[in-house]
């Protein structure tokens, strides 16, 4: 896939989400410190939506 194709596909996907044609289902949001728990949850194969692991970006001085 070419970069231009990927960008077009991403733009179409984001537009479909914004228009409500595609619904993203989040099951749970985990802080980075609980990433292992998120991984363990995926291994149970009982996940109905997406699991999100967030990471705080700390500025470097």
GUZARO-216737 format. One record per residue (C-alpha): residue in one letter; z, y negated, x negated. Coordinates in steps of 0.001 Angstrom, whole numbers, padded with zeros to 6 digits, always signed. Example, Ala and Ser with C-alpha at 12.3 -4.5 7.8 and 13.67 -1.06 7.14 Angstrom:
BEGIN
A+007800+004500-012300 S+007140+001060-013670 
END
This chain:
BEGIN
X+000000+000000+000000 X-000896-003414-001309 X+001595-006241-001452 X-000337-008264+001159 X-000313-005274+003521 X+003427-004802+003039 X+004086-008485+003730 X+001955-008377+006884 X+003715-005220+008070 X+007129-006777+007433 X+006145-009941+009309 X+004984-007848+012280 X+008190-005798+012221 X+010406-008888+012102 X+008435-010479+014946 X+008836-007320+017068 X+012594-007368+016445 X+012820-011089+017241 X+010829-010581+020470 X+013125-007747+021542 X+010445-005046+021351 X+012475-003197+018723 X+016244-003003+018896 X+018241-002323+015751 X+021379-000332+016554 X+024299-000794+014181 X+027009+001810+014391 X+029380+000294+011870 X+029600-002301+009118 X+031572-001370+006010 X+032785-003660+003236 X+031556-002628-000218 X+034991-001238-001049 X+034496+001376+001688 X+030984+002465+000630 X+032226+006004-000020 X+033453+006244+003583 X+030042+005068+004795 X+028321+007731+002714 X+030685+010387+004015 X+029917+009266+007572 X+026175+009744+006987 X+026820+013261+005714 X+028397+014259+009039 X+024976+013750+010703 X+026758+012310+013763 X+025594+008748+013265 X+023894+007116+016268 X+022916+003846+014602 X+022620+002289+011203 X+025533+001993+008831 X+025629-001229+006851 X+027487-001768+003593 X+028073-005422+002803 X+028546-006846-000660 X+030012-010232-001448 X+028135-012061-004160 X+030496-013696-006609 X+029060-016601-008571 X+029117-016163-012313 X+030836-019038-014101 
END
